[in-house]
């Protein structure tokens, strides 16, 4: 180190000596080239002539140390001659005090530059020595080879979630390094295997191996040791920690620029997070959402089983539409036009005569070019159909299934703890849900001044003179916009069954209200912060009425022969609904967007990874 400081001192001395030599500027014009300066109109990027003066003496002396300096003299009245019209006579030799000040500034600058260079050299040398020490340390670490002590007895191979029943026993676990904290002589690892998290403690020689010194997060490891309850007053996942006696790396994750934390961080752009969804899933929040998703689907299946609904699996490739042709994903199916299903409802109806009430958990696809936080191009659609019911029965059933499912999820400690963390204060909805007729909703929106954006016949927004969207009050017949619908349910702040929508804005198969034929026995279940999560209706049961509905919508009934036959061979009053699983999860877990509630979400422009 003394040699470094000596070299640094020499560097400073040399720099100061050179600076002093350079400042030996003579006052007569024969000392070197003449440079002209105007601190007001000059520029240090100029050439230094009378018509292109420099700006500062410091720059002039630094660039041309032996030059003679001349400074512009304004007229006695303070006026300045245009630069382009000047000659050497308009300048006077620089004053002694100004020259001395410039030399002093240059000397200070030279001293500072020399110190900076010396400091950089010192830092570079220290970094070089640090790297050498680290390289030597790693080479020494490679000589340490861990061997498992057979005298400690057989270790039980377990998953982390099985830890509690193996306390005070020797165990062996495998997993990913979720978090890593290294101190002198001790290393703390939070291990993750998908079933839970486990704190592991490495001490002594276990921390001195090459693998220990180069360990990175997301590496996979095998750790063996005694599982001990954490001391009172301390916390760890599961209330215990693994005191390791042996460990090894199974798969090493990269470090540096390609390290997990370098590629993925909380400030990453949303598009980057979408590209790296496979890595995002390793995070605690993303994985927690998916765990609750699994619990929700399991709870739904349990509720359906208690209500004696049978699960079926309809096809995803279809040749008929359900919700309108504009949102169909079309493809060529062996030379025939086909589509990805918008809904499995029509197929579920065909199951009623043979299987009774049925449900399915199936992906549905909507080719809506919508980028809102509540729309996906592919989503998990939970649908059900029930025979021999009326509209009141349908609402009661939906209510029961939703409430029983949420109650079951909250009764599960693991799911309940996640919900409490992600959505503090969440409480299960209470029955009965508020019922609100569509016409009453229109009146409510008008009373509360919630307007709609006007559109032309093609659905294009109309703009006012100020360039802003043209707004107007809702009227009966409107398809209530998503934003208005959400404001209403957020204001009321409780689940709402919104019923009785106009026939013209609903699907062809919905049953009309007897005595009020312009409206349908239809329902949307609205939840605060999300809006619609369920859409359902009674279905047209009469053969002739269904044929008329095809005609009204301009639909060719031939491809629907199998659906029409349900009214031909023993019809019945029946109804059903579809629930968007991602929307329900967004409500349950207080997620801003449904994209967070899908394993690999698909929306307009996004089909990777």
Residue, then its C-alpha position, 0 to 999 in steps of 0.5 A: x500500500x505504501x508503494x501505491x501512495x508513493x506513486x500517487x504522490x509522484x503523480x501529483x508532483x509531476x502534474x503540478x510541475x507540468x502545470x507550473x511549466x505551462x504557466x510560464x507565459x510571457x506578457x509580450x506578443x512574441x511569446x506565442x500565438x495571439x488569442x482574443x477573448x470576449x467573456x460576453x460574446x466569445x465561445x471556447x469552441x471558437x478559433x480565438x481570432x478577433x472575429x471569433x474570440x474565445x470565452x475564457x482566459x483559462x481555456x486559452x492558457x490551458x489549450x495554448x500555454x505560451x499564447x499572448x492573450x488580448x481581451x475585448x474593450x467595449x466602447x466608453x459608453x458600454x456599447x459593443x461592436x459586432x463580433x464580425x466587424x472587429x479587428x485586433x485594435x478592439x482588444x487590449x493585452x490581458x491585465x496582470x491580475x486577470x492573467x494571475x487569476x487564470x494561472x491560479x485557476x489552471x494550477x488548481x485544476x491541474x492539482x485536482x486532476x492529478x489527485x483524481x488520477x491518483x485516486x483512480x489509480x489507487x482504487x484500481x489497484x485496490x480492486x485488482x488486489x481484492x479480485x486477486x484475494x477473492x480468486x485465491x479464496x475461491x481456489x482454496x475453497x475448491x479444495x474443500x470437499x464435503x462428505x455426508x456423515x453416515x454416522x448421523x443416521x438416515x435422513x428422511x426425504x420430505x417436501x417442505x410442507x411436511x416439516x412439522x411432523x418431522x421436527x427434531x429429526x434428520x431430514x433431506x429437502x430439495x428446492x430453489x434458493x428463494x432468498x440468500x443472506x451470507x455473513x462471516x461463518x454463517x449462511x441463511x437460505x430460505x428454500x422454496x419447493x412449491x409446497x412451502x418455504x423453509x429457513x436453512x442455516x449453514x455454518x462452519x465448513x459448510x459456508x467455506x466451499x466453492x459452492x457456498x461462496x458462489x451460491x446464487x438465488x434460484x439455484x437448486x440445492x439439496x440440504x440435509x440436517x436436523x429440523x429444529x423449532x426456532x427459539x422463542x421470539x424468533x420467526x421463520x416459515x413454519x416456525x422451524x429451521x433446518x440446521x444443516x450438516x450437509x448440502x450440495x448444489x444440484x443446479x447452479x443459477x447464473x450470477x452477474x448480468x444474467x442473475x435472476x435479480x438482474x433480469x427481474x425486479x419490481x421496477x421492470x416494465x410491464x412488457x418485460x414482466x410479461x415476457x418473463x412471466x415464467x420467472x415472475x411465477x417464482x415470486x411469492x405474490x404470483x405463486x400465492x394467487x395461483x395457489x388460491x386459484x387452485x383452491x377456488x376451482x377445487x371449492x367450486x367443484x365441491x359446491x357443484x358436487x353437493x348440488x349434484x351437478x356433473x362435470x363434463x368436458x365440451x370441445x374447444x373447436x366449434x363451428x357455431x357462435x354463441x356470443x356474436x361473430x365479431x369476437x370469434x377466433x376463426x381457423x381452417x379445420x381440414x378445409x372447413x371453417x371453425x372457431x375457438x369456442x366463446x362458450x360451452x353453453x350450447x353443448x351443456x344444454x345437450x347434456x341435460x336429458x342424459x346427465x341432468x344438471x351439468x357444469x364445466x371448467x373450460x377455456x373460452x376465447x374472445x377476439x375482442x381487441x380490448x386492453x382493459x384490465x378486466x379482459x383476456x382473449x383466453x380465460x377460464x370459463x366456469x359454466x353450468x346448466x340446470x333443467x326444470x328451473x325458473x329464473x328465481x331458482x337460477x338466481x338462488x343457485x348462483x348465489x349459493x354456489x358463489x357463497x359456498x365456494x368462498x366460505x370453503x376457500x376461507x375455511x382453508x387456513x393456507x388460502x385464508x392466510x393468502x387472502x388476508x395478506x393480499x386483500x386485508x379486511x375481505x369478508x365473505x358476501x352475505x345472502x341474499x344478494x341485492x337484486x336490481x332490475x336493468x330499468x332501475x339501474x338506468x334510473x340510478x345512473x341518471x340520478x347519480x349523474x353517471x353518463x355514457x360516451x356517445x357513439x355513432x352507428x358503427x360504434x365510434x366515439x363521438x367528440x364534442x367541439x372541445x375534442x373530448x368525448x360527447x357525453x349523455x344520460x343513459x336511457x332504457x335500451x343502452x348497453x350499460x358501459x363497463x365504467x358506468x357499471x363499475x362505478x355503480x357497484x363500487x358506490x353501492x359496495x355490495x354484490x348486485x344481481x343486475x337483471x332483465x336486460x333488453x333483448x336487443x343487447x343480449x344473445x339470441x338464446x335468452x328467454x324473453x320476460x313474459x308480458x315484457x317481450x322486449x326484455x329477457x330473463x337475464x342476469x349479470x352478477x356484479x362485484x365491487x372493484x371488478x364489475x361483472x363476474x357472472x352472466x346468465x339467463x333462462x334459455x328459450x325452451x320453445x322450438x318455434x320461438x328459437x327458430x324466430x330468434x335465429x331469424x331475428x339475429x340473421x343466423x342460419x339454423x342449419x349448423x345448430x340442428x343439434x342445439x335445436x333438437x333439444x327443443x324438438x325431443x322433449x323440451x323443458x324450462x332451463x337456464x344457466x350461467x358462465x363465470x369468469x374465474x380470473x375476474x372472481x380471483x381479481x375480486x377475491x384477492x384485490x388484484x388490479x388486473x385479471x392478467x395477474x390471475x392467469x398462469x400465462x395470460x393472453x390478451x391483444x398482441x400477447x401470446x408468449x411465453 
